[in-house]
Amino acid sequence: MHTMNNNDLYTQFLPFAKSTAAKFCAMPSVASQMDADDMVQELMIRLLDKISEFDPDKGMKLSTYGCQIIRWRAGEIHKACKAAVEQGKGYMPSLDQMHDDNGSAGGRDDTWHPEVYDDASFEFLEGLCDRDRDIILRHTVYGESLRSIGEDYGVSGEAVRLWHNAALAKVAESL
């Protein structure tokens, strides 16, 4: 299990949570329901709740695990805000109220499952560095724009495209 205290986790992941919240709160459906500060607070609370489940023996770094939790929760908030807007509600239900009696929203299983990253479908990522793995997951798997990824790394979308292409070439070589 992780050995960092909550203050260290907060310091490490707060910039990423702020960046993620800013991107999601730029979407009209989210902006009409939640401000960025509230979203950052929700993302960090979820991170602190889930971090106790981190197991480094499963082959994932703490930084990757934490970022995935933050992205997952932001996606859940986005879905809830979008649903509220589509249903004509003037407010988003509390995130706890989104869940039905089975603990899932709308009958779907919306809990984050880190074990999917241990699945054979992601074995091709094992030989990549953290940056290349993150870029492939974020762009190829989740569809995030190269420019958005570049903002997190402090580089242009073009630089991320070059990294992405090089990472894909490494994957192709390993297959």
C-alpha positions in Angstrom: 0.0 0.0 0.0 1.1 3.6 -0.4 3.4 5.3 2.2 2.7 8.9 1.4 0.7 11.0 3.8 -2.3 13.0 2.7 -0.4 16.3 2.5 2.2 14.8 0.2 -0.5 13.3 -2.0 -2.3 16.6 -2.1 0.9 18.4 -3.1 1.7 15.9 -5.8 -1.7 15.7 -7.4 -3.3 19.1 -6.8 -1.8 20.7 -10.0 -3.1 17.8 -12.1 -6.6 18.0 -10.4 -6.7 21.8 -11.1 -5.7 21.3 -14.8 -8.3 18.5 -15.2 -11.0 20.6 -13.5 -10.2 23.6 -15.7 -10.6 21.5 -18.9 -13.8 19.9 -17.8 -15.3 23.2 -16.4 -14.7 24.8 -19.8 -17.4 22.5 -21.2 -20.8 24.3 -21.1 -22.6 21.3 -19.5 -20.2 21.2 -16.6 -19.8 25.0 -16.3 -23.5 25.4 -15.8 -23.5 22.9 -12.9 -20.2 23.2 -11.1 -17.3 25.6 -10.7 -13.6 24.6 -11.0 -12.9 24.9 -7.3 -15.7 22.6 -6.4 -14.6 20.1 -9.0 -11.0 20.2 -7.7 -12.2 19.5 -4.2 -14.3 16.5 -5.4 -11.4 15.1 -7.4 -9.0 15.4 -4.5 -11.5 13.8 -2.0 -12.0 10.9 -4.4 -8.3 10.5 -4.8 -7.8 10.4 -1.0 -10.6 7.9 -0.7 -9.2 5.5 -3.4 -5.5 5.8 -2.8 -5.7 3.2 0.0 -6.4 0.7 -2.7 -3.1 1.4 -4.5 -0.9 -1.7 -4.7 2.5 -1.2 -6.3 2.8 -4.9 -6.8 0.3 -4.7 -9.6 2.8 -2.9 -11.8 1.4 0.6 -11.8 3.1 3.6 -10.4 1.4 5.8 -7.8 1.5 8.8 -10.1 -0.3 6.9 -12.9 -2.8 5.4 -10.4 -3.6 8.8 -9.0 -4.0 10.5 -12.3 -6.3 7.7 -13.5 -8.5 8.2 -10.4 -8.7 11.9 -11.1 -9.5 11.5 -14.8 -12.1 8.8 -14.0 -13.9 11.0 -11.4 -13.8 14.0 -13.7 -15.5 11.9 -16.3 -18.2 10.8 -13.9 -18.8 14.4 -12.9 -19.0 15.3 -16.6 -21.6 12.5 -17.3 -23.7 13.7 -14.3 -23.6 17.3 -15.4 -24.4 16.5 -19.0 -27.3 14.3 -17.9 -28.7 17.1 -15.7 -28.6 19.5 -18.6 -30.1 17.0 -21.0 -33.0 16.3 -18.6 -33.6 20.0 -18.1 -32.7 20.0 -14.4 -31.4 23.3 -13.1 -29.0 21.5 -10.9 -26.8 18.4 -10.9 -27.9 15.8 -8.3 -25.2 15.2 -5.6 -22.8 12.6 -6.9 -23.9 10.2 -4.2 -27.5 10.6 -5.4 -26.6 9.5 -8.9 -26.4 5.9 -7.9 -29.3 3.5 -7.8 -29.8 0.7 -5.3 -27.1 -1.4 -6.9 -24.5 1.3 -6.3 -24.2 2.2 -10.0 -25.5 5.1 -12.0 -28.3 4.3 -14.3 -27.7 0.6 -14.1 -24.1 0.9 -15.4 -21.1 -0.1 -13.4 -19.4 3.3 -12.9 -16.9 2.3 -10.3 -13.3 2.6 -11.4 -11.6 -0.7 -11.9 -7.8 -0.4 -11.9 -7.5 -4.1 -12.6 -8.3 -3.4 -16.3 -4.8 -2.1 -16.6 -3.5 -5.5 -15.5 -5.5 -7.1 -18.3 -3.7 -8.7 -21.2 -5.1 -6.1 -23.5 -2.6 -3.6 -22.0 0.4 -5.8 -21.9 1.8 -4.0 -25.0 2.4 -0.9 -22.7 4.7 -2.7 -20.3 7.9 -1.8 -22.2 7.1 1.9 -22.4 8.2 4.7 -20.0 5.6 6.4 -17.9 5.3 9.4 -20.3 4.7 7.2 -23.4 2.3 5.0 -21.5 0.3 8.0 -20.3 0.2 9.6 -23.8 -1.0 6.4 -25.4 -3.7 5.8 -22.8 -4.9 9.4 -22.8 -4.9 9.9 -26.5 -5.5 6.5 -28.1 -7.7 4.9 -25.3 -9.5 7.9 -23.9 -9.5 10.2 -26.9 -7.9 13.2 -25.2 -6.5 15.7 -27.6 -2.7 16.0 -28.1 -2.9 19.7 -27.3 -4.6 19.0 -24.0 -2.0 16.4 -23.1 0.7 18.8 -24.1 -0.6 21.4 -21.7 -0.1 19.0 -18.9 3.5 18.3 -20.0 4.3 22.0 -20.8 4.9 21.3 -24.5 3.0 21.8 -27.8 0.5 19.3 -29.2 3.0 18.7 -32.0 5.6 17.6 -29.5 3.1 15.2 -28.0 2.3 13.9 -31.5 6.0 13.1 -32.0 6.2 11.3 -28.7 2.9 9.5 -29.4 4.2 8.3 -32.8 7.5 7.2 -31.3 5.7 5.3 -28.6 3.5 3.6 -31.2 6.6 2.6 -33.1 8.0 1.1 -30.0 4.8 -0.9 -29.4 4.9 -2.1 -33.0 8.5 -3.3 -32.6 7.6 -5.2 -29.5 4.7 -7.1 -31.2 
